Amino acid sequence: MESLRNNVFDCALVFEGGGYRAAYTCAFANVLLEQGIYFDYVCGLSAGASNSVNYLSRDRKRVREAFMTDGAAKGLVGLRSLLRGRGYFDADSLYEGALRDGTLVFDWDTFSANPARLRIQAFERDTGRTLRFSRDDMTDPMRMIDLVRASSTLPGMMKPLEVDGRVLMDGGLGTGAGIPLCMAEDDGFDRFVFVATRPRGYRKKEPGARDKQMFKAVARDYPYLRKALLTRWERYNAALDHVEELAEKGRALVIYPDEMPVENATVNPRKLKAAYEAGHAQYVREVPRVREFLFGSADAGPCPDDPDEGTGYITLG
C-alpha cells in the first residue's frame, strides 16, 4: 500500500482520555476524517490512545464502534463482566480478543501506510515511571493493541497487563495526570488542538475520605500507584491550567464538549449512541473554528472529495 498523505504538519492533535466519555469525543476524530483533515502528529492516553490509533487507521466505523457496547463489546462490560471475575471491563476480550476474532477489525495496512507520528503513554505500577510509546514500538497489530490497552488500564476496573515484564496501567496516572499535551510539547510542538472530555471550567476536587480509602485499597501493595492516585487531582488541574494558558496565547485550540452526557464507566448502549450523535453534531459546528486555527480562515484547507461528507451517517449506517 502506498504511503498516505497528511496535511497538518505544524500542530499536534491531542486526545484526552476519559473511559466511555470518548463515545462523545471520538466523533471529533470522525469529523476530521470526513473533512479530509489529516494531522501528521497525534498523541493521547487512556481512551485517547484508542482515539489516536483509530484516527490514524482512517477507519470511521472503528473510530465509532470502539466506544459502543452493543456490538463487539456486548456482554464484556459492566456487572455481567464483573460477576464473571473479568473486571468491570473485560480487557482481554475488548482489546486482544476483539482483534483476534475479528469482532472489531483494525485496518493495520492503512495505519502502517500513514506516516504520521504517534505517541501514547502508560504508567509503570511498580516504579511510578511514565513510559511513552511510538509507532516504532508497535511492530504488529497485537503489540499495538497491547500498548493501547496498557495505556487504558484503570486500576480496580480492568485486569492489569504485563508488557515486557512490566505491569502497566492507565497513562493518566503518569506525567500530565491525564492531560497528554505534555507528550506533544516534549516532542517539540508549540501549537495544539486539544480534545477535552470535560466541559469548560471543570477541575478535579481533592479526594474525600471514602475515595482515599478506595485508592489505598486498590493500591495496597503498590506505593507508587497509591501516590499517583492520591495526587492526581492536583496534577491534573495544574496541567489543565497550562493548556488554558496556551489557549489564551493563541497556541492551543481547546475543543471542550458542550455537554458530557456519559461518564467514564457508562456502558448503556443507548446513552453511548446518543453521546456520539451529540458529539458529532457539535464537532461539525466546530469545523470553521478548527479550519481557521489550522489553515488561517474558516473556509481554508482541504475539502472532502464526497459532498455528503460531514454528516457522519452515510458510511456508519
C-alpha positions in Angstrom: 0.0 0.0 0.0 1.3 3.4 -1.0 2.2 5.9 1.8 -0.7 8.2 2.7 -0.5 11.9 2.8 -1.2 14.3 5.6 -1.9 18.0 5.6 -1.4 19.4 9.1 2.3 19.4 10.0 2.9 22.3 12.4 0.2 21.4 15.0 -0.3 18.4 17.3 -3.7 16.6 17.7 -4.1 15.7 21.4 -6.8 13.4 22.7 -7.6 13.4 26.4 -8.7 10.1 28.0 -11.9 9.6 30.0 -13.1 6.0 29.5 -16.5 5.9 27.8 -16.7 9.7 27.7 -14.8 9.0 24.5 -18.1 7.9 22.9 -18.6 11.6 22.6 -15.1 12.8 21.7 -14.3 10.0 19.2 -16.8 11.8 17.0 -14.2 14.6 16.6 -11.8 12.1 15.0 -14.6 11.1 12.6 -15.4 14.7 11.7 -11.7 15.4 10.9 -11.7 12.3 8.7 -14.9 13.3 7.0 -13.4 16.8 6.3 -10.2 15.4 5.0 -8.1 16.9 7.8 -5.1 14.7 8.4 -2.7 15.5 11.2 0.9 14.4 10.9 1.3 14.0 14.7 -1.3 12.6 17.2 -1.0 11.7 20.8 -3.3 10.5 23.6 -3.6 8.4 26.6 -6.1 6.0 28.1 -9.2 6.2 25.9 -7.4 8.9 24.0 -4.8 6.3 22.9 -7.6 4.4 21.2 -8.8 7.5 19.5 -5.3 8.2 18.3 -4.6 4.9 16.7 -8.1 4.6 15.3 -7.9 8.1 13.7 -4.6 7.1 12.1 -6.2 4.0 10.6 -8.8 6.3 9.0 -11.5 3.7 9.7 -14.6 5.7 10.7 -16.5 2.7 11.6 -13.9 1.5 14.1 -13.5 5.0 15.5 -17.1 4.9 16.5 -17.6 1.2 17.3 -14.6 1.2 19.7 -16.8 3.1 22.2 -20.1 1.4 21.6 -21.3 -1.5 23.8 -24.0 -3.1 21.6 -21.5 -4.7 19.1 -18.2 -6.3 19.8 -18.3 -5.2 23.4 -21.8 -6.6 24.2 -21.6 -8.6 27.4 -18.0 -7.6 28.0 -18.6 -4.6 30.2 -20.5 -3.8 33.3 -21.8 -6.0 36.1 -22.0 -9.1 33.8 -18.3 -8.9 33.2 -17.6 -8.1 36.8 -19.5 -11.1 38.1 -17.5 -13.4 35.8 -14.4 -12.2 37.5 -13.1 -10.3 34.5 -13.3 -6.8 35.9 -15.9 -4.1 35.1 -14.3 -4.0 31.7 -13.2 -7.4 30.2 -10.0 -6.1 28.8 -8.8 -9.5 27.5 -11.8 -9.7 25.2 -12.3 -6.0 24.4 -8.7 -5.5 23.2 -6.7 -8.6 22.1 -9.8 -10.8 21.8 -11.8 -8.4 19.6 -8.7 -8.1 17.3 -8.0 -11.8 17.2 -11.5 -12.9 16.4 -12.3 -10.1 14.1 -15.3 -8.7 16.0 -13.7 -5.2 15.9 -11.4 -5.1 12.9 -8.3 -2.8 12.8 -7.0 -1.6 9.5 -3.3 -2.3 10.1 -2.4 -1.8 6.4 -3.8 1.8 6.4 -2.4 2.5 9.8 1.1 1.3 8.7 0.8 3.4 5.5 0.0 6.6 7.5 3.4 8.4 8.0 2.0 10.4 11.0 3.9 10.3 14.2 2.1 8.8 17.2 2.7 9.0 20.9 0.9 7.3 23.8 1.9 6.6 27.4 1.4 4.2 30.3 2.2 4.2 34.0 4.5 1.5 35.4 2.9 0.3 38.6 6.0 -0.9 40.4 8.3 2.1 39.8 6.0 5.0 39.2 7.7 5.8 35.9 5.8 7.2 32.9 6.6 5.1 29.8 5.9 6.5 26.3 5.5 4.6 23.1 5.6 5.5 19.4 4.6 3.6 16.3 8.1 2.2 16.3 7.1 0.2 19.3 4.0 -1.2 17.5 5.6 -3.9 15.4 2.4 -5.7 14.7 -1.3 -5.3 15.4 -1.3 -7.3 18.6 1.7 -5.4 20.0 -0.2 -2.2 19.1 -3.4 -3.2 20.9 -1.4 -4.4 24.0 0.1 -0.9 24.3 -3.2 0.8 23.8 -4.7 -1.4 26.4 -1.9 -0.7 28.8 -2.5 3.0 28.4 -6.1 2.4 29.3 -5.9 0.0 32.2 -7.9 1.6 35.0 -6.9 0.4 38.5 -9.6 -1.7 40.0 -11.7 -1.7 36.9 -9.5 -3.7 34.5 -7.1 -6.6 34.7 -3.5 -5.3 34.9 -1.4 -6.0 31.8 2.2 -7.1 31.9 4.2 -5.9 28.9 7.9 -6.9 28.5 8.0 -7.9 32.2 6.5 -4.6 33.4 3.0 -4.2 34.8 1.5 -1.1 33.0 -1.6 0.9 34.0 -3.5 3.9 32.8 -1.4 6.6 31.3 -3.4 9.2 33.1 -1.6 8.3 36.3 1.7 9.4 35.0 3.1 12.7 33.7 0.4 15.2 32.9 -2.1 13.3 35.1 -4.4 12.7 32.2 -3.7 15.7 30.1 -1.4 14.3 27.3 -0.4 17.7 25.8 3.0 17.3 27.6 3.8 14.5 25.2 3.5 16.8 22.2 5.5 19.5 23.9 8.3 17.1 24.7 8.3 16.1 21.0 8.9 19.7 20.0 5.4 21.1 19.2 4.2 24.5 20.2 0.7 24.5 18.6 -2.0 22.1 19.6 -5.6 21.1 19.1 -6.7 19.6 22.4 -9.8 17.5 22.5 -11.1 17.6 26.1 -13.5 15.2 27.6 -14.7 17.5 30.4 -16.7 20.8 29.9 -15.1 24.2 30.1 -14.4 25.1 33.7 -14.1 21.6 35.1 -11.5 20.9 37.7 -11.0 17.9 39.9 -11.6 18.1 43.6 -9.4 16.7 46.3 -10.5 13.1 47.0 -12.7 12.7 50.1 -12.2 10.2 52.8 -14.1 7.4 51.0 -12.2 7.9 47.8 -8.9 7.9 49.7 -9.8 4.6 51.3 -10.7 3.1 48.0 -7.4 4.3 46.4 -5.4 2.8 49.3 -7.3 -0.5 49.0 -6.7 -0.7 45.2 -3.1 0.2 45.6 -2.4 -1.5 48.9 0.8 -3.2 47.9 1.9 -0.6 45.4 3.1 2.7 46.9 3.8 4.4 43.6 0.4 3.6 42.4 -1.2 4.9 45.7 0.7 8.2 45.5 -0.3 8.7 41.8 -3.9 8.1 42.7 -3.9 10.4 45.7 -2.1 13.3 43.9 -3.7 13.1 40.5 -6.3 15.7 41.2 -3.7 18.5 41.8 -1.5 17.4 38.9 -4.5 17.2 36.5 -5.7 20.7 37.5 -2.2 22.2 37.0 -1.8 20.6 33.6 -5.3 21.9 32.5 -4.3 25.4 33.7 -1.3 25.1 31.4 -3.5 24.1 28.5 -5.7 27.1 29.1 -2.7 29.5 29.3 -1.6 28.2 25.9 -5.1 28.8 24.5 -5.0 32.4 25.8 -1.7 32.9 23.9 -3.3 31.5 20.7 -1.1 28.4 20.7 -3.8 25.9 21.6 -7.3 25.4 20.3 -9.3 23.6 23.1 -12.4 21.7 22.0 -14.5 21.4 25.1 -17.7 19.3 24.9 -20.8 21.5 25.1 -22.1 18.8 27.4 -20.9 15.4 28.6 -23.9 13.1 28.9 -22.0 10.0 29.9 -19.4 9.1 32.5 -16.2 7.0 32.2 -18.0 3.8 33.3 -21.2 4.4 31.3 -22.0 1.2 29.4 -25.6 1.7 28.4 -25.6 1.4 24.6 -28.5 3.8 24.0 -26.7 6.5 26.1 -23.4 5.9 24.3 -25.0 6.2 20.9 -26.7 9.4 21.9 -23.4 10.7 23.2 -21.7 10.0 19.8 -24.5 11.8 17.9 -24.4 14.8 20.2 -20.6 15.0 19.9 -20.8 14.7 16.1 -23.3 17.5 15.9 -21.1 19.7 18.0 -17.9 19.0 16.1 -19.5 19.7 12.8 -20.4 23.1 14.1 -16.7 23.5 15.3 -15.3 22.9 11.8 -15.0 26.6 10.8 -13.1 27.3 14.1 -10.8 24.3 13.6 -10.1 25.4 10.0 -9.3 28.9 11.0 -6.9 27.8 13.7 -5.1 25.3 11.3 -5.3 27.0 7.9 -5.9 30.7 8.6 -9.6 31.1 7.7 -12.9 29.3 8.3 -13.1 28.0 4.7 -9.5 27.2 4.1 -7.8 23.9 4.0 -8.7 20.6 2.3 -12.2 19.9 1.1 -13.8 16.5 1.2 -14.0 14.6 -2.1 -17.5 13.5 -1.3 -20.1 16.3 -1.0 -22.0 14.2 1.5 -19.1 14.1 3.9 -19.6 15.8 7.2 -22.9 14.2 8.1 -21.3 11.2 9.7 -24.2 9.0 8.9 -23.5 8.0 5.3 -20.9 5.3 6.0 -21.7 4.5 9.6 -25.2 3.3 8.9 
